[in-house]
Amino acid sequence: MKQVLFEEDGAFRVGTILAEAGAAFQVEAAHGKRSKVKASAVLLRFDGQSLGGFMPEAQARADALDPQFLWEVCGEGEFGFADLAAEYYGHAPAPLEAAAVALALHANPMYFYRRGKGRYQAAPGENLRAALAGLERKRRQQEQVDAWAGALGEGAVPPELAAKLDVLLFKPDKMSLEWRALDQAATAAGLAPPKLLARIGALAGPEEWFQRRFAFESFPAGTGFPPVPAVHAPGGLPAAAVPAFSIDDHETTEIDDAFSVQRLADGRLRVGVHIAAPALFFGRGHPLEALARERLSTVYYPGGKLTMLPEAAIAEATLSEGREVPAASLYLDLDPATLAIVAADSRLERVAIASNLRIAELETRLHEEALAAGRVEGPHGEDLLLLWRLARGLRTARGAGEEKGEKLDYTFRVEGGRVRIEPRRRGTPIDTLVAELMIHVNATWGRRLADAGIPAIYRNQRGIRTRMEVEPGEHEWLGVSHYAWSSSPLRRFADLANQRQLVAALRGEAPAYSRDELAAAARDFETAYEAYAEHQRLLERYWCLRWIAQEGLEGAEATVIRDELVRLEGVPLVCRTIGLPPCAPGERVRVLFGEPDFWEANLPCRYAGRPGQA
């Protein structure tokens, strides 16, 4: 029976001709499969061969052929594979011999260029040498990849990979040898690259993974600070008439604001709101200004923070206890009977800081019961009571209602790998006191800059959208018409830039920043601020999961938000819940926890009934 060697889907095959119809054959392979083969695909006709082992035997013979020798003897012109087979074997080639040469030519395209059906031409010598050099280079590269992957598999990170670890993890060039080695080792271990690196000790775990990714994306030059010239307090500022005190968390080092109360001879009261003034310590051209413009804000997250300014500069300008520090002050003269503001004045001065009151201690004496009794015990008690009454009046004046006290904020304390999550009721008297006076400062100085025609960065809110803009606009939720962040210049560049503009206004100087410069800063600030906030949310979610595992919790009560989303009780964590029946927002349910995925900061939950159900 007639048999053929033919090409199909880029591979050589053999079969027996069952039927021939013009330019096509019906062919049956040795294993019984039948197919239609065009005559143009047929390379060789023969007969009398057992096809069961034909192709394996032809391949074995092809593997024994030296392509370099074939290249040397084939000449420069175009040739057919059967012609070369005849020359190589010294006789008319048998079907197996011809097929072996065809397979050898087909398998070595660097040596032989295909010129048509069964026809080839030797590659020019220069081309072949370049191709062989490339092949050798690839071989050496793969040897290097294998060596690095082997080291990773044995628990060691090669120095070449360690030097590029962040790039490999967060923006890899997947053609690079380092990435190929990491990917090869991770695939062999059945792990994602970060988990492989954690297993061998190159990463401490998910927290370091999150931190390194954030630093890579948001701080490409690194989270540390370059050397900068030291700063010192400016001279020539007048001293404030009375000392001030601040209210902050005990971990705060960037103390931006403080308060003072003065009882004047004419019976009026004078309240001072004093804001730290880094703009007086260094000018716009100082390297610290460039650093602040680059970072744009302090980054907060559980267990740490990345400050906008170096600690040495913060230490000079912060309103810490026992120091006399330059500040931008807003003084409010009050009617003693009504606490109505009858006059206001802004100044640059030195303020003596008598105390740094800490919130945890202050909450034990500045609370609803003390306010109802009209007496706040302890240091600055009378002044605190007055400031709270003023703050309540300011809240009423801007049209805001009392904040509901059932809302909670949470503070994360991470020490030695363990986490504490401490709830704190929102809208306490302390919150009201600080927030209202800061809102008043930001609104007052925002209006002052606008009235003076000096550009500033305003935080405007219309509807549900809040924007940073250089044109003043209403902040609807706060109920103020000019809201320019100015009260946290140690923590936010927007506040520092606005303070620099305020200093120019108070001194009658030209503004430090143009409208276009501030507009660009506002755009960059919003982008960075959202990235920083997202990092904080991610780490808070991660530490919530760590806390749940640490406490051995198997489930919790939760409040339905919408659809399948619930907010867990006692921890600031929102989760998607499997099997949740139709529920109205606000309904309470009970959920059971699955295995937390710390790398994805995900906690699987499933519905477990209503609270109190057995």
N, C-alpha and C positions, 0 to 999 in steps of 0.2 A: 504494500500500500504506500502511496505517496505521502511523504511527510515534509513539514516545512519548519524553518526557523523564522520567527516573525517578531516584530516589535509591537508591544501593546502597553500603553500608559507609561512609556519611558523605560520599560524593562523588556528583556529578551525572553521569548517563550518558544516551546516546540509543540507540535500537534500533528494529528493525522488528518489528511484531507478526506472529508466525507462526500463533499459535492463541490463542483466548481461552476459558477454562473457568471460569465463575463469577467468583470474586474474584481470579483469577490469570491471567497471560499467559505464553505462551512467546515470548521475545524474542530476536532475533538481532542482535548488534552488528555494526558496519560491518566489523570484522576477522573476522567469522564465528563468534565464540563465542556459544553459545546458553545462556540462563539462564531460570530461572523467576522472575517478578516479580509481587509482590502488587499488586493494584489500589490499595491504600492507599499504595504507594510512588510511584505515577505522579503527576507534577506537571502534565504538559501532553501533549495529544494533537494531532497534526498529520499532514500528509502532503505528498508532493511535494518532499521535501528530499533532497539528496544528503548522506548521513550521513558520508561519508569525512572531510570537513573541517569538519563541523558544530561539534563541540565546540572545536577550536582557534580557529575564527572567533568563536564565542560568547565564548570566554575573552578574545580580543583586544578585542572590543567592551566586555566587562565591565571590563577593565583601564583602558579610556578613560573610564569613568564616574567622576564625582567623588562619593565617598560622602557628603561634607559637604553637597553640593548636594542629593542624594537625601534626606538626613536633613531638610534644611530644608523640602522641598516635600511630604514624605509625610504631614505632620500628626501629631496625637498619638494617634489611634485605631489600631486593628488594621486591617491591609490585606493583600491578596494581591499577590504579585509581578506578576501579569499586570495588575492594576489600576494599580499604580505605573508599569509599563511603558507603559500606554496614556496615562497623564497625562504621562509624560516625553516620549514621542515625538509626542503629539498625535493619535494615530490608533490603531486596533486594532493591537496589535503583531504583527509577523511572528514566526514561531517563533524565529528567531535573536535578535530584539530582546527577546522575553520571556525567553529562556534567558540572555541577557546580564545582564538585570536580576536574575534569580534568582541567577546566579553572584555578582553584585556584592553583593547582600544577604547571601548565605551567607558570603562572604569577609570581611565586616565586622561581626562580632558586637558590637563596641564600640558601633557606631551603631544596630544593629537587633537587637532581641531576637526570637527565634523563638517563635511562638505556636501552631504546628501545621503541618500539611502545606502548605507553600507560603505560609504566612502569617507576618507579622512585625509589629513595633511599634517605633516610634522610641524609642531610649533617652532617658530624661529628661536635660535639659540638664546638670544637676549631675553626673549619673553619667558622661555623655560627657566632660565637661571633666576629671573625675578620671581617667578611663581614658586620655584623650589625654595628660594630664600624665605618667601612669605610662609610657606608650609612649615619650614623649620622654625621660623619665629613663633608660629602658632603652637607648634609642638612644645617649645620651651616655655611659652606662656602657660600652656595647660599644665605642664610640670610644676610651674610656680603656683598656679591655682590649686592643684592637688596637694602641694606641700602646705600651703596656708590652710586649706580646708582640713587637712589632716591634723594640723596643730590645733585648730579650733575644736575639732572632734575630741582631742585629747585634753582639752581644758585650758589651752594657752592661747593668748591673743598675740599674733605676730606684731612686732613694732610697726610695720608698715600699715596695718589695719588700725592699730590703736591710735596712730597719728591722724587718721581720717574717720574716726568712729562716728562723729556727729553727721558728717556728710554722708557716710554710708547708711546711716539710719534714717535721715530726714530728707536728703536730696541726692540720692545715689545716681551715679553714672552707671547704668546697668551694663555698659560695655567694658567697664574697667575691670582689671584683674582682681582688685580688692573686693568689689561687689560680687563678682562671680564666685570667689572663694567663700565669702560669707553665705551667699545664697546656696551654694553647693553643700556646705556644712549644715546649714539649717534644714535643707531638704532631707539630707541623710538622717538627721536627728528627728525629723518629723515635727519641727518647731518653727515658729516665726522667728526671724532674726533677732528681735529684741529679747524674746524668751530664751533663745540659745545663749545670748550674751549674758543674760541674768543667771542662767544655770552655771556658767563657767566663771562667774564672778566679775565680769567686765561691767555689768550694771548691777546696782544694788537692788533694783526691783522697779515696779511701776512708777513709784514716786520720782525716782531719778530719771526715768524715761520721760515723764511729763515735764520735769524741770528742764532737762536738756533740750527737749523739743521746743519748749517755749523760748529758752535763751537763744537757740539757733535761729528761730524765726523772728524774734523781736529785738534781740541784742547781738547782731552778727559780729560786732567788735568785742563781744564779751560782756559779762555783767559787772566786771570790776571797773574801777575808775583809773584813768591815766594820772600821772603826777600833775598837779596844778599848783599855781602859786598860792601861798597862804593868804587868808583874808583877815582883816582886823576891823574893829568897830570904828566908824567915822567919828571925827571930832566935831565940836562946834554945835552940837544939838542941845537944846535946853532940856532941863530935867522936869519930869512930870511932878505935879504937886503932891500926889499921894501914891503909895505903892499899890501894886495890882496882884491878883491871884489868877491862876488858870484852873481849868477843869478838864481832865483827860484821863484816859485809861492808864493803868500803872505801867504798861509796856511802851507807852508813847515816848519817843525821843524828839520828834518834830512837833514841838509845842508852838503852834501858830498863833494862838489867841489867848488873851487874858482880860480881866475885868477889874475895874476900880469904882469905888463910890466915894464921893466927896460931898460933904454937907457945907454949903456956902453960907457966908455971913448974912445974906439977905433972906435966908430960909429956904432957898431953892436947893434941889439936889442935882448933882452932876455925876452922871454915869459915864465912865470911860470904857470903850472897847478898843483894846490894843492889839494890833496885828504885827507879828514878827516882820522885820523889814530887810530881807536879804538884798533887795535892790539898793540899799544904802551901803552894803558891804562890798559890792563889786559892780562895775559898770557893764554896760551892754557888750562891750568888746572883750570882756574877761572870758577866759576859757570855761569858767563855770556856767556862764550864760549859754554857751554853745552846748555844753553837756545837758543843761536843763532843756534846751530846745530840742535836742536829740531824743531824750528820754520822755519828756512831756509830762510824766507823772510818776509818783511812787507806786510801786506794784505791791499789793498786799495779797497774802495767801496764808493758809493755815501753816503755822510753824516758821514763818519768816516773812521777809519783805525785801524788796530791792528799792532803795531810796533814789529819788530824783537827783539829789545832790550828795556829794561825799559826806561821810560822817563828820569830818573835821570842819567843813563849812557849816553843817547843821549845828554843830556844837557852839560855833561862834554866834549864830543868829537866833537860836532857839530861846524861847522865853522860860528858861529854867530857874528854879528857885535860888534865891540868894545872889542874883546877878542884876546889874543895871544894863539893860539891853536897848538898842535903838528899835523904835517901833513907829508904825503909822497908826495914829490914834483918832478915833471918832468920839467926840464928847457930845453928850445929850444933856441939856439942862431941862429939868423936870419941875413941873408944878408939884409941890409936896402933897397937896390934897388929892389931886386927880392923877398924878404921874403923867400928865400930858406933856409932850415935848414942846417946849417954848423957844428953844434955841439949839443950834447944832454947830459944831466947829470941827474941822479936821486939822491935824498937826503932825509934824515929824519931830520926835523927841526921844529922850532916854527915859525908860520906865524901869523902876525898881520892882523886881518880882519877889513878893513876900512869901508866897506859897504856891506849890503845885498840888492842888487838891486832886485826889484820885477818886474815880467814880465809885469803885467798890466801897470805899470808906464813906463817901459822901451819901450814898444811898441809905446808909443806916441812920441818917439824920435829916436829909432833905427828902421828905416823902409826904404823902397826902395827909397823914395824921398831924405832922408837925405844921404843915401849912394851914390846916383847919384850925389848929390851936393858935396860929399866928406867932409861932416861935420856933426858930431853928437853932438847935444847940451847937456848940463847938465853934471852932475858928471861922470867922467871917459870917457867922450865922445871920446877923442882922442884915448884912449886905446881900447875902444870898436870898433872903426873903424878899428884899426890895427888888432885886433883879428878876426874880420869878414873877412878881406882880407886874413889873414893867413888861416882861416877855408875854404874859397873858394878855395884857392890853394891846401890845403890838399884834398879836395873833388876831384879836378881835378886830382891830383896825383894818387889817388886810382882808377881812372877810372869811377867815378860816375857822372851821369848827374845831371842837376838841377831838383829838385823835383817839380812836378806840384803843383801850389798853389791853385788849386780848391778843393783839398782834405781837409776835415774838421775833426778836433778833437772836442770833446764836453766835457765841464766841468759841473758837476752836483753840484748844491748848494742846500742843504736840510736844511731848517730852520723852526722849528715850524710846521712840517708836510707839508709844502709847498715846492715845488721844482722849481728851475730855471735851465734851460738847456742852457748853453752859448756856441755857436759855436765859434771855433777859427781856422783860416786858418792854415793848416799844411805847413811846409817848409818856415816859416818866417826867416828873417835874424837872429833873436835870436835863433831859432831852429837850424839853420845851424851852428852858432857860437859854441853853447854848444855841439851839437851832434858830430861835426867833431873833436873837441879837446878831447872829451871823447873817440871816436873811436881811435884816435891816441895814447892816454894814454894806452888803453887796448891792442892795437896791440904792442906798444913799450915794455911794461912790460911783455906781453906774450912771445915775442921773447927773452927778457932778461932771463926769467926763463928757457925757453927751451935751450938757449945757455949755461946756467950754469948747465944744467942737473938736475934742481930742478923740481919736479912734480908740476903740477898746473891743474886747471880746465879750459878747453878751450870750447868755444862755436863755434862749427864747423858747416858749412852749405854746403851741396853738393846737387845740384838739388833743390828739394822743402823741403827737410828734414833738420831741425836744431837739433843738438844733443849737449848735455853736455858730454865731454869726457876728459880723462886725457892725451891723445896724441894730440899734436898740429896738426891742419889741416886747410886747406883753408876755409875761410868764403867767398863763391863765391859772394854773393849778396853785401857784403861790399867791396870786393876786397882786403882783407888782408890775410896774411898767418898764423898769430898767433894772435888769438883774445881771450884774457883771461879777463873776467869781473873783473875789479879791481877798478872801479870808484865809486862804491856805497857800501862801506863796512858797513855803518850804516843800510842799508836796505836789503842786501842780504848776505847770508852766503858764497856763492861762492866767492864774492868779498872780504869778510873778510878773508877767508882761503887763497886766492891768495895773499892778502896783508901780511899775516903772512909769507908766503913763500918768498915774496919780501924782507921783513925786514931781514929774514935770509940771503938772497943773498947779501943785502947791507952791512950787518955786518960780513959777512964771517962765519956765524954760520951754524949748521946743520939744515936742513929743519924741520919745525914743524910737517908737515904731510907727511905720506908715500903715495905712489901711490895708494895702495889699499884703504886707508882711504878716499882719495879724490874721487876715483871711486865710493865708496859707497855713499858718500855725493852727488856726481853728480846725481846718480840714484834717491836718495831720493828727491833732489832738483827739478828735472823735474816733479816728481809725485806731490809734494806739490805745485809747481808753477802753474801747470795746474789746480789743485783744487782751488787755490786762484783766478786764472783768471776766472774760471767758476763762482765762487761766485760773483765776480765783474760784470760779464756779466749779471747774473741773476738779481742782484739788479738794474743795469742800466736799464734793460728791465722793471722791476717793476716800477721804478720811471718814466720811459717814459709813462707808462700807467697812472700813477697818474697825470702826467703833462697834458696828453690829457684830462682826466676827469676834472681836475682842470680848464683848459682853455675852457671847454665845446665844444671841437672840434668834429664835426660830420664826418669829412673826411679830406683828404689831397691829394696833388699831390705826386707822387712816381715815382721811376725809376725801371724798370724791371731788375732783376738780372739774373734769368733763370726760366724756367718753370712757376710755380705759385708764385715765391718769388719776392717781391718788397721791395725796401728800401724807407722809408718815407722821405719826405723833411722836413728839420728843426728839425729833432729829430733822434738820432741813433737807429732806430728800423727797423728790417726786419720782414715782415709778409707774411703769405701765403694768397693769394687772390682768392676767389671763383669767377668763371665766367670770369677769365682773358683769353682773346682770344690769339691766337698765336702771340707772340711779340718777337722782337729781343732784346738781352741784351742792355740796355742803353736807350730803348724807354721810353717815359714819359706817364704816365697814371694818372687817378684820381680814388681814392678808397674811399668808405664810410665805416665807422666803425660800428661794432656791439657793444654789451655790453662787456666791458673788464672783463676778469676773473683774478682778482688780485692774487688769490691763485695759479693759474697755470701760471701767467705772460703771458697771451695769449690775443691777440687782434684780434677778427674776422674781416676780411675785405672782401669786395666784389667790383668787378669792376664797375666803374661808368662812363666809357667813357674816352675820351682824354681831356687833359687840354684845356679849352676854349670852349668846347662843351656845348651847352645849356642843 
